[in-house]
Structure formats: structure tokens, C-alpha cells
Amino acid sequence: MALLHQLALSCIPGIGSVLARNLLSYCGNAEEVFKAKTKNLAHIPGIGPKTLEFLKEHSALKRAEQELKFIDKFKIKAFFLTDDDYPKRLRNCADAPIVVYFKGNADLNAGKVISIVGTRNATDYGKGICRTLIEDLKVHQPLIISGLAYGIDGAAHKEALKNDIPNVAVLAHGLDRIYPAQHRAMAEKILDCGGLITEFMSGTIPDRENFPKRNRIIAGLADLTIVVEANIKGGALITAELANSYNRDVFAYPGRINDEFSQGCNFLIKTNRANLMTRVADLEYLMGWTRDQLSPLKPQLSLPINLTADEQIIADILYAKGSLGVDDLAILSGFQQSKLVMIILGMEMQGSIISLPGKFYKMT
């Protein structure tokens, strides 16, 4: 019953992540949202007359019933925004989907998750980079994320499969189809060692406007995004911009100044929107990933003085864990990222914590 109303909530036009969080905060759960009186819902910030009208109709619940039958039949998992299994990195994005549909066996909360994107018109240069990049990443056994498109996306999935690295394809349509159709065999192989994920219900076709929405999931699922080869107006640059907006690291491979499909990467590097990358060692250094199994950092014997209550919470977490990124700190502390960033800034200014490569932090 709970899932029915959760799916129905995602069907309502005008209800995105922010409004959904407001509704859940006010009502407690998705079922109560549909039971609440119109006059009470009208006071919730962001809700308008049209949304209220849709909430009181039965069309969303009927559509949700259809989708429940579909996901049950094809053994698809539906993760609601508040579920423990919802991808934790994605949930920290302000525009995270209310529901994501997943088929496969990959761990979406793996320790290291990397998105690889690029042009659909990949050259031999770009394909060669994908091959070397993923071969060199194998030692870290990351989860690879891409979009199953032609070009760099397809090369990334292909090389991940070849190297037995789990990988997930993010789709711009429902799980009842594969686009492009030529990648159907690849998608079936991905299901064996990874998975397919989308925010779109069955029956949704790959319309043009769905691809930017898909790109935000590609960026939001990962610790970092690597742009291998891209045009100046390519969708890969949209993904890079989204990753930057989520406070995630972005890397780009440079190319010759006259190459059309290196202009996007060169632009990202030139404007400091991406770290220049020529080999995996560059990523390892900036992300603080080592090939040696290091022992956990030992906790300090004493805590800094003059910490506020919020700072003390962060200090206790970092002493227990050693070093953490912003996403994990937000999850463990329960602080919104906007508040957490201000706490971290204050602690850095007083010398309580230091910043590490890859937006990680540890106590001094």
C-alpha cells in the first residue's frame, strides 16, 4: 500500500523533489498526502491549485496500480526518496527524483562510483582513452555509471563488461524498452553484472527533454564524473555542470585544439570546471584514492576546544571514521548540505579540520 501511494505521488505533475520533501515533512508519508484535506495542503510552500486538483483525482493512483503490476512482473525495484535503499549520493541532490526504478544486482551505494560520459561521435582517440582508463581503474573495482548512448557511453559500458567491472546504465525512458535498440544485447549483459536505472515509468519513450533529466542522475549517482571526449554543446557538458552543482569532482581529458570533439573537454579545463586528467594517477591523487590498503586513522586523544554543538557532532564523526566526504558527513550528521558547508567552513577557519583531495575532510 505504501509503495502504491509513493508511485502515485511521483505521477503528479508539478511535484518534484523539493515539494515532495515538503509534503512528506508535513503529512508524514505518501499515503497521508493523498488523505490530507485540501485546505491543509494549500498552506504547504510550493503547492498550487493545479497540483491540489491532481492530488484529489484518482488518475495518479490508477497509473500507479499499473506500474506496480509491471514492476512485480519483471522483478524491478522501486526506491522511494525516503527508503534506506535509495542511492545515498543521489538523495543528497536537491533535484533528486522522487522514485527511481532499478533492475539488476549492482550496489548503488558502492564505496567508489564513477560516471563516464562523452560524445556520441566518439573517435578512435576517445575509445582508446576509455579502454586504458577502465583497465587502469579495475584495481579500485568502482561502480561505473554511464548512459548507454552511442559513442563514449557505449565504449565505457563495453570496456567495463570486458574487465568484469560492475556498471549501471541510466535510461531516459521506462524499463520496458531499450534505446538505442542496437544496444539491447549490451543492456542484457549489463544486467548480469550491474543494472539499469531510470526515473521514468514504463511506457515512457525517449523524448528529447528526458535526456537532461537522465544526465542529472548520471551526475548524482557518482563521486565524480569523467568527460572523455565532448563537443562544446554536447550533453556531456550538461552532465559536468550538474556534477559541479552537486559539489562533485569533474575530470576531463584534453585534446588537440582543432579537434571538434575535444572542444568541450578543453573548455571545461580552461574555465576550471574540470580537473585536467591524462591518466588514472591524476584521479587517484586528487580523490585521495591509494592502491595500498591503508589502516584507518587513529582517533585523537583530545578534542579541540570552543566547538559549537553542531561542530562537535562533525568532530565526533571524523574522529570515528578518519576522513569523509561531504555526502557521507551529511548522511551521518543529518545536516542539510547548505548547513554542513557552513559548519565545515567555520571549522576550517579555526583550524579544527583540514581539507583533503577529493573534497574529503579530517580532523587536525
KOLPALO-130367 format. One line per 8 residues: their letters; for each residue x, y, z of C-alpha. Coordinates in steps of 0.02 Angstrom, whole numbers. Example, Ala and Ser with C-alpha at 12.3 -4.5 7.8 and 13.67 -1.06 7.14 Angstrom:
# residues 2
AS = 615:-225:390; 684:-53:357
This chain:
# residues 364
MALLHQLA = 0:0:0; 141:119:43; 226:92:-125; 64:123:-219; 47:298:-147; 233:332:-167; 223:291:-352; 64:392:-368
LSCIPGIG = 148:543:-289; 283:535:-422; 146:541:-556; 79:709:-502; 131:850:-622; 223:989:-533; 284:884:-386; 472:873:-389
SVLARNLL = 596:828:-255; 582:991:-156; 392:994:-149; 387:806:-114; 501:831:36; 389:972:98; 234:864:78; 314:716:167
SYCGNAEE = 377:827:307; 203:898:334; 100:739:309; 220:604:369; 208:485:220; 144:474:42; -22:393:88; -64:535:208
VFKAKTKN = -27:661:70; -174:591:-30; -285:585:125; -248:762:184; -382:895:166; -361:1020:26; -367:1169:142; -222:1098:244
LAHIPGIG = -117:1055:92; -143:1230:21; -33:1302:161; 119:1198:110; 251:1306:21; 262:1271:-166; 94:1189:-191; -29:1268:-313
PKTLEFLK = -211:1246:-365; -169:1130:-510; -64:1015:-401; -203:1010:-271; -326:964:-407; -217:820:-467; -196:756:-289; -383:740:-269
EHSALKRA = -408:648:-433; -390:459:-446; -290:455:-608; -120:452:-519; -171:305:-410; -236:209:-562; -72:240:-654; 25:184:-500
EQELKFID = -76:22:-495; -25:-14:-675; 157:18:-634; 151:-95:-482; 94:-238:-593; 235:-201:-715; 375:-195:-585; 309:-352:-498
KFKIKAFF = 304:-447:-663; 481:-400:-715; 561:-402:-541; 602:-216:-541; 644:-124:-381; 566:46:-347; 663:154:-225; 567:299:-146
LTDDDYPK = 660:455:-91; 649:410:94; 692:225:76; 854:161:151; 896:79:-16; 877:241:-115; 1051:287:-184; 1128:395:-48
RLRNCADA = 1231:505:-163; 1080:542:-272; 969:580:-122; 1089:721:-73; 1048:812:-235; 913:945:-216; 826:889:-377; 836:702:-346
PIVVYFKG = 692:601:-422; 552:552:-303; 563:372:-364; 695:277:-461; 666:108:-543; 810:-15:-542; 836:-186:-619; 997:-279:-585
NADLNAGK = 1113:-328:-443; 1237:-184:-428; 1268:-96:-263; 1212:83:-299; 1295:137:-137; 1464:60:-179; 1619:134:-99; 1681:211:-263
VISIVGTR = 1563:264:-401; 1623:346:-563; 1520:418:-705; 1598:417:-878; 1519:524:-1014; 1559:596:-1184; 1508:624:-1363; 1401:506:-1465
NATDYGKG = 1527:532:-1607; 1674:452:-1519; 1838:448:-1613; 1973:315:-1600; 2060:435:-1479; 1910:436:-1362; 1881:249:-1374; 2065:218:-1336
ICRTLIED = 2053:328:-1182; 1902:229:-1121; 1996:66:-1144; 2150:123:-1047; 2050:218:-916; 1941:71:-867; 2084:-54:-872; 2180:57:-750
LKVHQPLI = 2027:83:-640; 2000:-104:-618; 2113:-110:-465; 1988:2:-372; 1836:-102:-426; 1724:50:-439; 1545:52:-499; 1543:131:-673
ISGLAYGI = 1393:239:-723; 1351:295:-900; 1202:325:-1014; 1201:178:-1138; 1210:301:-1284; 1315:282:-1440; 1497:336:-1431; 1586:361:-1265
DGAAHKEA = 1441:293:-1160; 1437:132:-1257; 1628:118:-1252; 1627:141:-1063; 1498:3:-1038; 1587:-112:-1161; 1757:-93:-1075; 1680:-114:-902
LKNDIPNV = 1599:-277:-959; 1764:-335:-1034; 1855:-301:-870; 1720:-377:-757; 1685:-209:-676; 1505:-182:-618; 1419:-46:-717; 1248:36:-723
AVLAHGLD = 1160:117:-871; 1047:265:-836; 899:271:-957; 796:415:-1024; 639:307:-1038; 547:167:-950; 618:-6:-918; 500:-83:-1045
RIYPAQHR = 618:-36:-1189; 800:-5:-1233; 862:147:-1329; 957:139:-1441; 889:-31:-1492; 1061:-81:-1557; 1122:-83:-1376; 994:-210:-1318
AMAEKILD = 1121:-352:-1311; 1239:-241:-1213; 1099:-195:-1092; 1063:-380:-1060; 1247:-410:-1020; 1247:-259:-904; 1103:-338:-806; 1215:-486:-765
CGGLITEF = 1347:-380:-676; 1266:-212:-644; 1096:-144:-687; 980:-21:-774; 905:128:-683; 780:262:-729; 658:384:-651; 531:354:-790
MSGTIPDR = 382:236:-780; 351:101:-909; 279:168:-1070; 388:324:-1066; 476:349:-1232; 649:428:-1251; 589:605:-1288; 720:741:-1308
ENFPKRNR = 676:826:-1142; 708:665:-1046; 895:662:-1081; 944:814:-973; 842:734:-833; 938:572:-859; 1102:669:-854; 1068:734:-679
IIAGLADL = 1051:554:-619; 1215:506:-704; 1300:650:-610; 1207:624:-446; 1243:438:-427; 1432:460:-431; 1576:528:-328; 1650:603:-486
TIVVEANI = 1615:624:-670; 1745:597:-807; 1718:680:-976; 1820:582:-1103; 1779:672:-1266; 1644:803:-1295; 1583:939:-1411; 1562:1115:-1342
KGGALITA = 1372:1094:-1347; 1363:910:-1303; 1255:833:-1168; 1415:780:-1079; 1445:962:-1034; 1272:971:-957; 1316:820:-851; 1480:903:-798
ELANSYNR = 1389:1063:-749; 1264:962:-648; 1405:868:-560; 1486:1034:-514; 1320:1098:-446; 1310:943:-335; 1484:981:-266; 1555:826:-353
DVFAYPGR = 1725:818:-436; 1738:829:-625; 1884:770:-732; 1913:795:-918; 2039:728:-1044; 2115:865:-1152; 2126:853:-1341; 2203:946:-1486
INDEFSQG = 2139:1124:-1504; 2069:1094:-1678; 1975:933:-1638; 1787:963:-1635; 1754:830:-1506; 1888:891:-1386; 1825:1070:-1380; 1705:1032:-1238
CNFLIKTN = 1839:949:-1131; 1963:1089:-1166; 1830:1217:-1118; 1794:1129:-952; 1979:1127:-909; 2010:1307:-966; 1866:1375:-862; 1911:1272:-707
RANLMTRV = 1753:1170:-720; 1854:1009:-728; 2020:942:-670; 2140:901:-811; 2162:713:-824; 2289:617:-926; 2297:455:-826; 2212:370:-679
ADLEYLMG = 2353:426:-563; 2287:605:-582; 2118:548:-517; 2195:445:-377; 2295:594:-315; 2152:719:-317; 2024:598:-243; 2142:530:-112
WTRDQLSP = 2124:353:-180; 2277:245:-148; 2318:72:-212; 2386:20:-43; 2270:-39:92; 2298:93:224; 2248:64:403; 2113:177:473
LKPQLSLP = 2172:338:552; 2185:328:740; 2072:444:838; 2149:592:927; 2162:587:1115; 2085:758:1141; 1957:866:1054; 1981:1048:1002
INLTADEQ = 1910:1173:1124; 1773:1301:1088; 1673:1191:971; 1488:1227:950; 1363:1086:971; 1350:1063:781; 1540:1067:761; 1557:937:898
IIADILYA = 1444:819:801; 1556:836:647; 1713:815:753; 1647:655:834; 1605:581:663; 1776:622:589; 1869:555:741; 1772:393:725
KGSLGVDD = 1787:375:536; 1956:456:499; 1912:554:343; 1748:576:249; 1673:668:101; 1533:795:112; 1399:670:59; 1440:545:196
LAILSGFQ = 1456:683:326; 1283:745:278; 1209:570:296; 1292:532:463; 1261:703:540; 1086:729:473; 1131:907:421; 1073:981:256
QSKLVMII = 1221:1011:141; 1196:1200:144; 1211:1199:335; 1352:1071:334; 1458:1177:216; 1447:1325:335; 1496:1215:484; 1645:1145:389
LGMEMQGS = 1699:1319:336; 1697:1379:516; 1797:1228:575; 1925:1254:436; 1946:1436:484; 1981:1392:665; 2100:1252:612; 1996:1107:682
IISLPGKF = 1987:1014:518; 2085:1010:355; 2030:981:177; 2098:832:81; 2098:799:-107; 1929:748:-175; 1828:859:-55; 1866:747:94
YKMT = 1896:812:271; 1985:753:427; 2021:822:600; 2189:907:625
